Amino acid sequence: MKVQPEDLRETVVVTGATGFLGRHVMARLREEPVKIVAAARALEDAPESRHLDIRDDPKGAYEKLGCPDRVIHLAWGGLPNFRKESHLVEELPAHKAFLGELLAAGLKSLTVAGTCLEYGIREGELWEGMEAAPDTAYGISKDRLRRWLEQRREQSAFGLTWGRIFYVYGEGQSERALLPQLAAAAKGTGVLDMSGGEQVRDFVPVTEVADALVRLTLGGGDHGVVNICSGRPKTVREQVEEWLEENGWELKLNLGRYPYPDYEAMSFWGSREKLKQCLS
């Protein structure tokens, strides 16, 4: 029997595939010669979809997902409340059990979505060699999951890439995020209540994040911790004004209406050097 091209393709599973980032990762993966499995609680009407709830019994999950060669793990609940204890007492043990089952069954390559909040309250440029010092339940949970996976690697060989994602924006984002709020205000009241806007952040388009995750996964899939960021520091006010100009929106900014977040430093951004090296 003649071997068909699809028989030679790797199988890549994306968990959280129907979420904001997951949809863009799925779209980017469709450009590659791989078999894709979309895993999520909310199933879509597609042959590639598999129902997945991380809190379910993970036994047999590897087989149910088609014995994948690679997994891009984006699923995580309880967001955007970064301080919820559920990150530690519910999400973390569930994700350990799920990923542990996949690795025990033979998974050889795992890419996980981390967060810049793992760095904690630090000013300036953040790079991967810094010791993690998370200050929120979400950041602590992600950091503990990463450390646990790194310990697992000492027992069994598998490729691990941990993408520390900075401030993502783009199509399909939650209505509670800054860009959708801006769009809604432009079409509605014409006024946006916000902080003083002088905090410096690292904003990166979701399409760039998705591209980086896919390329890191398919390009070896064993890069350790990698910042997924723009590397360009920018104040929130500058970013907002840039979006207003790009979209031709007329809007009054009610600056200082809200306080600055107490779980983040006033000014920080990511180093992009390792990402550039990994993708070159």
C-alpha positions in Angstrom: 0.0 0.0 0.0 1.3 3.4 -0.9 2.1 5.6 2.1 0.0 8.8 2.0 1.6 12.2 3.0 -0.8 12.5 6.0 0.6 9.2 7.4 4.0 10.8 7.8 2.7 13.9 9.7 3.3 14.4 13.4 0.3 14.8 15.6 0.2 18.0 17.6 -2.4 18.5 20.3 -3.5 22.0 21.4 -5.2 22.3 24.7 -7.4 25.3 25.3 -7.8 25.3 21.6 -11.0 27.3 21.5 -9.7 30.1 23.7 -8.3 33.5 22.6 -4.8 32.3 22.1 -5.8 28.8 21.2 -7.7 29.8 18.1 -4.7 31.7 16.8 -2.4 28.8 17.5 -4.7 26.5 15.7 -4.9 28.8 12.6 -1.1 29.0 12.5 -0.7 25.2 12.9 -2.9 24.7 9.8 -0.2 26.2 7.8 2.1 23.3 8.8 2.3 19.7 7.5 1.1 18.2 10.8 -2.1 16.5 12.1 -3.8 18.8 14.6 -6.0 17.8 17.5 -8.0 20.6 19.2 -8.7 19.8 22.8 -11.1 21.9 24.9 -14.1 21.9 27.1 -16.2 23.8 24.6 -16.1 21.6 21.5 -16.3 23.0 18.0 -18.0 21.1 15.1 -14.7 19.8 13.6 -13.3 16.4 13.1 -10.1 17.4 14.8 -11.8 18.3 18.1 -11.6 16.3 21.3 -13.5 17.1 24.5 -11.0 17.9 27.3 -11.6 19.1 30.9 -8.3 19.2 32.8 -10.2 18.4 36.0 -11.5 15.1 34.8 -9.7 11.8 35.5 -6.6 12.0 33.2 -6.3 8.2 32.9 -6.0 7.3 29.2 -5.8 10.9 28.1 -2.8 10.3 25.9 -4.6 7.6 23.9 -7.8 9.7 23.8 -5.8 12.6 22.2 -4.4 10.3 19.5 -1.0 9.5 21.0 0.4 12.9 20.0 4.0 13.6 19.2 3.8 17.1 20.6 1.5 19.0 22.9 1.0 22.8 23.1 -0.6 23.3 26.5 -2.6 26.5 26.7 -5.5 25.5 28.9 -5.8 27.2 32.3 -8.9 28.3 34.3 -9.6 31.1 36.7 -8.4 34.0 34.6 -8.2 37.0 34.6 -8.3 37.0 38.4 -4.6 36.5 39.1 -5.0 36.3 42.9 -7.7 33.5 43.1 -6.6 30.7 45.4 -8.2 28.3 42.9 -5.0 28.6 40.8 -3.1 26.9 43.6 -5.7 24.5 45.0 -7.5 23.5 41.9 -5.7 24.3 38.7 -2.2 23.4 39.7 -2.9 19.8 40.9 -5.2 19.2 37.9 -2.6 20.3 35.4 0.1 18.2 37.2 -2.1 15.1 37.0 -3.0 15.7 33.3 0.5 16.4 32.1 2.0 13.7 34.3 -0.3 11.2 32.6 0.7 12.3 29.1 4.4 12.1 30.0 4.1 8.7 31.7 2.3 7.4 28.5 5.2 8.5 26.3 4.8 12.2 25.2 8.1 13.4 24.0 7.6 17.1 23.4 5.7 19.6 25.5 5.2 23.4 25.1 3.5 25.2 27.9 2.1 28.7 28.1 3.7 30.5 31.1 3.4 34.1 32.2 5.5 37.2 32.7 4.0 37.3 36.2 6.4 34.5 37.2 9.1 37.2 37.4 7.2 38.9 40.2 7.4 42.6 41.0 10.5 43.6 39.2 11.4 46.8 37.3 13.2 47.0 34.0 14.1 44.4 31.3 13.2 40.8 32.3 15.3 37.9 31.0 15.0 34.2 31.3 18.1 33.7 33.5 16.5 35.7 36.4 15.2 33.7 39.3 11.4 33.5 39.3 9.8 35.4 42.2 6.0 35.4 41.6 3.7 37.4 43.7 0.3 36.2 42.7 -1.5 32.9 43.0 -1.5 32.6 39.2 2.2 33.3 38.9 3.1 31.0 41.8 1.1 28.2 40.3 2.7 28.5 36.9 6.1 28.7 38.4 5.5 25.6 40.5 4.2 23.7 37.4 7.4 24.6 35.5 9.6 23.5 38.3 7.7 20.2 38.6 8.1 19.6 34.9 11.8 20.3 35.1 12.1 17.7 37.9 10.2 15.2 35.7 12.8 15.7 33.0 15.4 14.3 35.3 13.5 11.1 35.5 12.4 10.7 31.9 13.6 12.4 28.7 11.2 14.8 27.0 11.5 18.1 25.3 10.2 21.1 27.3 9.6 24.6 26.1 8.1 27.1 28.6 6.9 30.3 26.9 6.6 33.2 29.3 4.0 35.3 27.6 3.8 39.1 28.1 0.8 41.4 27.2 -1.1 39.8 24.4 -3.7 41.6 22.3 -5.7 41.0 19.2 -8.8 39.6 17.6 -11.0 37.5 19.8 -9.8 38.8 23.1 -12.0 39.0 26.2 -14.2 42.0 26.4 -12.5 42.8 29.8 -9.1 43.3 28.1 -7.9 46.8 27.3 -8.2 46.8 23.5 -11.9 45.5 23.4 -12.8 48.0 26.1 -11.3 50.8 23.9 -13.3 49.6 20.9 -16.5 49.4 22.9 -16.0 52.9 24.4 -15.3 54.3 20.9 -18.6 52.9 19.6 -20.5 53.8 22.8 -19.9 56.6 25.4 -16.8 58.0 23.7 -15.0 58.0 27.1 -12.6 55.3 28.5 -12.0 55.2 32.2 -8.4 54.0 32.8 -5.4 54.3 35.1 -2.9 57.1 34.7 -1.4 55.1 31.8 2.2 55.8 32.7 3.0 52.2 33.5 5.5 50.6 31.0 4.5 47.2 29.6 5.5 44.9 26.7 2.6 44.5 24.3 2.7 41.8 21.7 0.1 40.9 19.0 -1.6 37.5 19.5 -0.6 36.5 15.9 3.1 36.9 16.9 2.6 34.9 20.1 0.9 32.1 18.1 3.6 32.0 15.5 6.4 31.9 18.2 4.6 29.0 20.0 4.2 27.0 16.8 7.8 27.6 15.6 9.3 26.8 19.0 7.2 23.6 19.2 8.1 22.3 15.7 11.6 23.6 15.7 12.9 21.0 18.2 10.5 21.7 21.0 13.2 21.7 23.8 14.1 25.3 24.5 13.5 25.7 28.2 12.2 29.0 29.4 11.7 31.6 26.6 10.2 35.0 26.8 7.4 35.6 24.2 7.4 39.3 24.0 8.0 42.3 21.7 11.1 43.5 23.6 9.8 47.1 23.1 8.9 49.0 26.3 5.8 51.2 25.9 3.5 53.0 28.3 -0.1 51.9 28.4 -1.1 55.4 27.4 1.2 55.3 24.3 -0.2 51.9 23.3 -3.8 53.2 23.7 -3.1 56.3 21.6 -1.5 54.1 19.0 -4.6 51.9 18.8 -6.8 55.0 18.6 -4.8 56.3 15.6 -4.7 52.9 13.8 -8.4 52.4 14.0 -9.5 56.1 13.5 -11.4 56.1 16.8 -12.3 59.4 18.6 -12.2 58.9 22.3 -11.6 60.8 25.5 -9.3 59.1 28.0 -10.4 59.6 31.6 -6.9 59.1 33.0 -6.4 58.3 36.7 -9.9 56.9 37.1 -8.4 53.6 38.4 -5.3 52.9 40.5 -2.3 51.1 39.1 -2.3 47.3 39.7 -0.5 46.4 43.0 0.6 43.0 41.7 3.0 44.4 39.0 6.0 46.7 38.9 5.5 50.1 37.4 7.9 49.5 34.5 8.9 46.2 33.0 9.3 44.5 29.6 10.8 41.3 28.2 14.2 40.6 26.7 13.7 39.1 23.2 17.2 37.8 22.7 16.6 34.2 23.5 13.5 34.1 21.4 15.3 35.5 18.4 18.1 32.9 18.8 15.5 30.0 19.1 13.6 31.1 16.0 16.7 31.9 13.8 
